[in-house]
């Protein structure tokens, strides 16, 4: 049976007539996806494109050859959007948002079936219906050839996207299929290396999430303790004892990162002796100065939680010694001296901390407390006002200011 050849010139004129509308749709889709994906924490790259007529026509002929009758082929990826993610975990988040906000016609996970010996890029491809708020602005072509309401969305990591670009130029576009086994091995090795790099980056990212989460909890615990102890001389808050437990140090974890995460887990659960043991073990490994400063600061917090104030202040001083720009270490030294009612020493450290970083509302507040106990009420009031100017939600500073105004009869 003789097939009717398509009229290329007619197809191109129709395609070109719709091309400006397609470009507008791509721009609107980019904005739509940027807004949709903006809540995600990672920086995503969104790339849009309209298929060129030559690419369209090649696929049109291929589809035409595959159908058994004289139906008109529909090419569904004429409008394409690519979302490029830094980490593997981001692709799952993006996939979920796309599923929830588009009418999905088809999902293809490219590369998921490859063996370790094969090469080829991995990617999630969606065929989706164009959102009505965008598609409704543009008239669809009556012939249906251009599938104007269907778009393709690809989701990849940065490394998957890099491999896809190279593979497209090296293999697909050049119609090159390596027959030589060493050449296949080289391509497979490169692909495997990129996949491994993606996995390692994700492992580091996961560790980072765990570390930051535990670090945040550790800071919260410490500051709560500061509130209980430093303010009790002003507002008479009760002392709260922390729990402890039996433990065995896991010395099989040789990585400082692993040891520190173990220490933070113990610290945040109130197992301070266990946390101190881990911190001490890390210190005995003699890491670089910045790490020493960090670990001394953490161990000082654990000593503080146990009311071992002399040990705490020694560790905070050591932290400041290994990193003289650590305003936190200087602030923590001031806090311990404040709790010990050593107000002159507290003033000195709070002032040191503020010289390093002048925008610390709590440091101003704590220095105001020290001035209050030394009966320097004008200076205390000045620091209280500075603290509240930087953060108006410090309850203690507001109370102290009221007390100072009463003392000064203002």
C-alpha positions as CSV (number, residue, x, y, z in Angstrom):
1,X,0.0,0.0,0.0
2,X,1.4,3.3,-1.1
3,X,1.5,5.9,1.8
4,X,0.6,9.5,1.0
5,X,3.7,11.7,1.6
6,X,3.1,14.6,3.9
7,X,3.3,18.2,2.6
8,X,6.3,19.5,4.4
9,X,5.8,23.1,3.3
10,X,2.2,23.1,4.5
11,X,3.2,21.6,7.8
12,X,6.0,24.1,8.3
13,X,3.7,27.1,7.5
14,X,1.2,25.8,10.1
15,X,4.0,25.1,12.6
16,X,5.6,28.5,12.1
17,X,2.2,30.3,12.5
18,X,1.8,28.7,15.9
19,X,5.5,29.2,17.0
20,X,5.1,32.6,18.7
21,X,2.2,31.3,20.8
22,X,4.3,28.3,21.7
23,X,7.1,30.6,22.9
24,X,4.7,32.5,25.0
25,X,3.4,29.3,26.5
26,X,6.9,28.3,27.4
27,X,7.6,31.6,29.2
28,X,4.4,31.3,31.1
29,X,5.1,27.7,32.1
30,X,8.5,28.7,33.4
31,X,6.9,31.3,35.6
32,X,4.2,28.9,36.7
33,X,6.7,26.2,37.7
34,X,9.0,28.7,39.4
35,X,6.1,29.8,41.6
36,X,4.9,26.2,42.1
37,X,8.4,24.9,43.1
38,X,9.5,28.0,45.1
39,X,8.7,26.4,48.5
40,X,11.4,23.8,48.0
41,X,14.7,24.6,49.8
42,X,17.1,23.9,46.9
43,X,17.8,26.2,44.0
44,X,16.2,24.6,41.0
45,X,16.9,25.5,37.3
46,X,13.9,25.6,35.0
47,X,14.6,25.5,31.3
48,X,11.9,25.7,28.6
49,X,12.0,25.1,24.8
50,X,9.8,24.9,21.8
51,X,10.7,22.0,19.4
52,X,12.2,23.2,16.2
53,X,10.4,22.4,13.0
54,X,13.2,20.1,11.8
55,X,13.1,18.1,15.0
56,X,9.3,18.0,14.8
57,X,9.3,16.9,11.2
58,X,11.8,14.0,11.9
59,X,9.6,12.7,14.7
60,X,6.5,13.3,12.6
61,X,7.8,11.0,9.9
62,X,8.9,8.4,12.4
63,X,5.4,8.4,14.0
64,X,3.8,8.4,10.6
65,X,5.8,5.3,9.6
66,X,4.7,3.4,12.7
67,X,0.9,3.9,12.4
68,X,-1.0,1.5,10.2
69,X,-3.6,3.9,8.7
70,X,-3.7,7.4,7.4
71,X,-4.2,9.0,10.9
72,X,-2.4,12.2,11.6
73,X,0.4,11.7,14.0
74,X,0.4,13.8,17.2
75,X,3.8,14.8,18.6
76,X,3.3,15.4,22.3
77,X,6.6,17.0,23.3
78,X,6.6,20.1,21.1
79,X,6.6,22.2,24.3
80,X,9.2,21.0,26.8
81,X,10.1,22.1,30.3
82,X,13.1,20.7,32.2
83,X,13.5,21.0,35.9
84,X,17.1,20.5,37.0
85,X,17.7,19.7,40.7
86,X,20.9,19.8,42.8
87,X,20.1,16.5,44.7
88,X,18.3,13.2,44.1
89,X,15.9,14.0,47.0
90,X,14.7,17.1,45.2
91,X,13.5,15.1,42.2
92,X,11.0,13.3,44.5
93,X,9.7,16.6,45.9
94,X,9.4,18.0,42.3
95,X,7.6,14.9,41.1
96,X,5.1,15.1,43.9
97,X,4.3,18.8,43.2
98,X,3.9,18.1,39.5
99,X,1.6,15.1,40.1
100,X,-0.5,17.3,42.4
101,X,-0.8,20.3,40.2
102,X,-1.0,18.9,36.6
103,X,-3.2,16.5,34.8
104,X,-0.7,13.7,34.1
105,X,-1.2,11.6,31.0
106,X,1.9,9.5,31.2
107,X,5.1,9.1,33.3
108,X,8.3,7.5,32.0
109,X,11.3,6.8,34.1
110,X,14.1,6.8,31.6
111,X,17.2,4.7,32.5
112,X,15.5,2.9,35.4
113,X,15.8,-0.5,33.6
114,X,19.4,-0.2,32.6
115,X,21.9,-2.7,34.0
116,X,25.2,-1.6,35.4
117,X,26.9,-2.5,32.1
118,X,24.7,-0.1,30.1
119,X,24.9,3.6,29.6
120,X,22.1,6.1,29.1
121,X,20.8,9.1,31.1
122,X,18.2,8.8,33.9
123,X,15.3,11.2,34.0
124,X,11.6,11.4,34.9
125,X,9.5,12.4,31.9
126,X,5.9,13.6,32.3
127,X,3.3,14.1,29.6
128,X,0.9,16.5,31.1
129,X,-2.1,18.6,30.1
130,X,-1.4,22.3,29.8
131,X,-3.0,24.1,32.8
132,X,-6.2,25.9,31.8
133,X,-5.0,29.2,33.1
134,X,-2.3,29.2,30.4
135,X,-3.8,27.0,27.7
136,X,-7.0,28.9,27.7
137,X,-5.3,32.0,26.4
138,X,-4.1,30.4,23.2
139,X,-6.3,28.9,20.4
140,X,-5.5,25.3,19.6
141,X,-4.8,24.3,16.0
142,X,-7.9,22.8,14.5
143,X,-6.0,19.9,12.8
144,X,-4.8,18.6,16.2
145,X,-1.3,18.1,14.6
146,X,0.4,20.3,17.1
147,X,-1.1,18.8,20.3
148,X,-1.2,22.3,21.8
149,X,-2.6,21.3,25.1
150,X,0.0,18.6,25.9
151,X,3.5,19.4,27.3
152,X,6.5,17.4,28.4
153,X,8.1,18.0,31.7
154,X,11.5,16.4,32.5
155,X,13.0,16.2,36.0
156,X,16.7,15.4,36.5
157,X,19.6,16.1,38.8
158,X,22.4,18.4,37.6
159,X,24.6,15.4,36.9
160,X,21.9,13.5,35.1
161,X,21.3,16.6,33.0
162,X,25.0,17.0,32.2
163,X,25.2,13.4,31.0
164,X,22.0,13.7,29.0
165,X,23.4,16.8,27.2
166,X,26.7,15.0,26.4
167,X,25.0,11.8,25.4
168,X,22.7,13.7,23.1
169,X,25.6,15.2,21.2
170,X,27.9,12.2,21.4
171,X,25.5,9.3,20.8
172,X,21.9,10.3,19.9
173,X,22.5,13.3,17.6
174,X,25.5,11.8,15.9
175,X,23.6,8.4,15.5
176,X,26.6,6.8,17.1
177,X,26.2,3.4,18.7
178,X,29.5,1.9,19.9
179,X,30.2,-1.6,18.8
180,X,33.6,-1.8,20.3
181,X,33.4,-3.3,23.9
182,X,36.1,-1.0,25.4
183,X,34.2,2.0,24.1
184,X,31.0,0.8,25.6
185,X,32.9,0.2,28.9
186,X,34.2,3.8,28.9
187,X,30.7,5.2,28.3
188,X,29.2,3.0,31.0
189,X,32.0,3.9,33.4
190,X,31.4,7.6,32.9
191,X,27.7,7.2,33.5
192,X,28.3,5.0,36.6
193,X,30.7,7.7,38.0
194,X,28.1,10.4,37.6
195,X,25.5,8.2,39.2
196,X,27.8,7.4,42.1
197,X,28.6,11.1,42.5
198,X,24.8,11.9,42.7
199,X,24.5,9.2,45.4
200,X,27.4,10.6,47.3
201,X,26.1,14.2,47.1
202,X,22.8,12.9,48.4
203,X,24.4,11.1,51.3
204,X,26.3,14.3,52.2
205,X,23.1,16.3,51.9
206,X,21.3,13.8,54.2
207,X,24.1,14.1,56.7
208,X,23.9,17.9,56.4
209,X,20.1,17.8,57.2
210,X,20.7,15.6,60.2
211,X,23.6,17.7,61.5
212,X,21.7,21.0,61.1
213,X,18.6,19.5,62.7
214,X,20.6,18.3,65.7
215,X,22.6,21.5,65.9
216,X,19.3,23.5,66.0
217,X,18.0,21.3,68.8
218,X,21.2,21.6,70.7
219,X,21.1,25.4,70.5
220,X,17.5,25.4,71.7
221,X,18.4,23.2,74.7
222,X,21.3,25.5,75.6
223,X,19.3,28.7,75.3
224,X,16.5,27.3,77.4
225,X,19.0,26.4,80.0
226,X,20.4,29.9,79.8
227,X,16.9,31.4,80.4
228,X,16.4,29.1,83.4
229,X,19.8,30.0,85.0
230,X,20.8,33.5,83.9
231,X,17.4,34.9,84.6
232,X,16.7,33.3,87.9
233,X,18.4,36.1,89.8
234,X,16.0,38.6,88.0
235,X,12.8,36.6,87.7
236,X,13.2,33.7,90.1
237,X,12.8,30.7,87.7
238,X,13.2,27.2,89.0
239,X,16.2,25.0,88.2
240,X,15.5,21.9,86.0
241,X,17.6,18.8,86.3
242,X,18.5,16.8,83.1
243,X,18.2,13.0,82.8
244,X,21.2,10.7,82.2
245,X,21.7,7.1,81.1
246,X,24.3,4.4,80.9
247,X,26.2,4.4,77.6
248,X,29.1,2.8,75.8
249,X,31.2,5.0,73.4
250,X,31.0,3.7,69.8
251,X,34.7,4.0,68.9
252,X,34.1,2.1,65.6
253,X,33.0,5.4,64.1
254,X,36.3,6.8,63.0
255,X,34.9,9.7,61.0
256,X,34.7,13.0,62.9
257,X,31.4,13.7,61.2
258,X,29.9,10.4,62.5
259,X,31.3,11.0,66.0
260,X,30.0,14.5,66.1
261,X,26.5,13.4,64.9
262,X,26.5,10.8,67.7
263,X,27.5,13.4,70.2
264,X,24.8,15.8,69.1
265,X,22.2,13.0,69.2
266,X,23.2,12.3,72.8
267,X,23.4,16.0,73.7
268,X,19.9,16.7,72.4
269,X,18.4,13.8,74.3
270,X,19.9,15.1,77.6
271,X,22.6,12.4,77.9
272,X,25.3,15.0,78.6
273,X,28.0,12.6,80.0
274,X,27.8,10.5,76.8
275,X,27.9,13.7,74.7
276,X,31.0,14.9,76.6
277,X,32.7,11.5,76.1
278,X,32.2,11.8,72.3
279,X,33.4,15.4,72.3
280,X,36.5,14.5,74.3
281,X,37.2,11.6,72.0
282,X,37.1,14.0,69.0
283,X,39.3,16.5,70.7
284,X,41.9,13.7,71.3
285,X,42.0,13.2,67.5
286,X,43.6,16.7,67.3
287,X,41.6,18.0,64.3
288,X,42.2,21.5,62.7
289,X,41.7,24.7,64.7
290,X,38.3,25.5,63.4
291,X,37.0,22.0,64.3
292,X,38.7,22.3,67.7
293,X,36.9,25.6,68.3
294,X,33.6,24.0,67.4
295,X,34.0,20.9,69.5
296,X,35.1,22.9,72.6
297,X,32.1,25.1,72.2
298,X,29.7,22.0,72.1
299,X,31.4,20.4,75.0
300,X,31.2,23.6,77.0
301,X,27.4,23.6,76.4
302,X,27.2,20.1,77.7
303,X,29.2,21.0,80.8
304,X,26.9,24.0,81.3
305,X,23.9,21.8,81.1
306,X,25.4,19.7,83.9
307,X,26.0,22.9,85.9
308,X,29.7,22.2,85.7
309,X,30.4,25.9,85.1
310,X,34.1,26.0,85.6
311,X,34.6,23.2,83.0
312,X,32.2,25.1,80.7
313,X,33.9,28.4,80.9
314,X,37.3,26.7,80.2
315,X,35.9,25.1,77.1
316,X,34.4,28.3,75.8
317,X,37.7,30.1,76.4
318,X,39.5,27.3,74.5
319,X,36.9,27.7,71.7
320,X,37.7,31.4,71.5
321,X,41.4,30.7,71.6
322,X,41.2,28.5,68.5
323,X,38.9,30.9,66.7
324,X,39.2,34.5,68.0
325,X,36.4,35.6,65.6
326,X,33.8,33.3,67.4
327,X,31.4,35.8,68.8
328,X,29.3,32.9,70.1
329,X,32.2,31.5,72.2
330,X,32.8,34.9,73.8
331,X,29.0,35.3,74.4
332,X,28.9,31.8,76.1
333,X,31.8,32.8,78.3
334,X,29.8,35.8,79.4
335,X,26.8,33.7,80.1
336,X,28.7,31.4,82.4
337,X,30.2,34.3,84.3
338,X,26.7,35.8,84.5
339,X,25.4,32.6,86.1
340,X,28.3,32.5,88.5
341,X,27.5,36.2,89.4
342,X,30.9,37.3,88.2
343,X,29.5,40.3,86.6
344,X,32.7,42.2,85.7
345,X,34.0,39.2,83.8
346,X,30.6,38.7,82.1
347,X,30.7,42.4,80.9
348,X,34.2,41.9,79.5
349,X,33.1,38.8,77.4
350,X,29.8,40.3,76.3
351,X,31.7,43.4,75.1
352,X,34.2,41.2,73.3
353,X,31.4,39.3,71.5
354,X,29.7,42.6,70.5
355,X,33.0,43.9,69.1
356,X,33.1,40.8,66.8
357,X,29.4,41.0,65.9
358,X,27.5,44.2,66.8
359,X,24.1,42.9,65.9
360,X,23.3,40.4,68.7
361,X,20.1,41.2,70.5
362,X,20.6,38.6,73.2
363,X,24.1,39.6,73.9
364,X,22.9,43.2,74.5
365,X,20.2,41.8,76.8
366,X,22.7,39.7,78.8
367,X,25.1,42.6,79.1
368,X,22.2,44.7,80.3
369,X,21.6,42.1,83.0
370,X,25.3,42.4,84.1
371,X,25.0,46.1,84.2
372,X,21.8,45.8,86.3
373,X,23.5,43.7,88.9
374,X,26.4,46.1,89.0
375,X,23.7,48.9,89.5
376,X,24.8,50.7,86.4
377,X,21.2,51.3,85.4
378,X,21.7,53.9,82.6
379,X,24.0,51.5,80.8
380,X,21.7,48.6,81.4
381,X,18.8,50.6,80.0
382,X,20.8,51.5,76.9
383,X,21.7,47.9,76.3
384,X,18.0,46.9,76.8
385,X,16.9,49.4,74.2
386,X,19.6,48.1,71.8
387,X,18.4,44.5,72.3
388,X,14.7,45.5,71.7
389,X,15.6,47.6,68.7
390,X,17.2,44.4,67.1
391,X,14.5,42.0,68.3
392,X,11.2,43.2,69.9
393,X,10.2,39.8,71.1
394,X,12.7,39.2,73.9
395,X,10.3,38.9,76.8
396,X,13.1,39.2,79.4
397,X,14.4,42.4,77.9
398,X,11.0,44.0,78.0
399,X,10.6,43.1,81.7
400,X,14.1,44.3,82.5
401,X,13.4,47.6,80.8
402,X,10.3,48.1,82.9
403,X,12.3,47.4,86.1
404,X,15.1,49.8,85.0
405,X,12.6,52.6,84.2
406,X,11.2,52.1,87.7
407,X,14.7,52.2,89.2
408,X,15.5,55.4,87.3
409,X,12.0,56.8,88.0
410,X,11.5,57.6,84.3
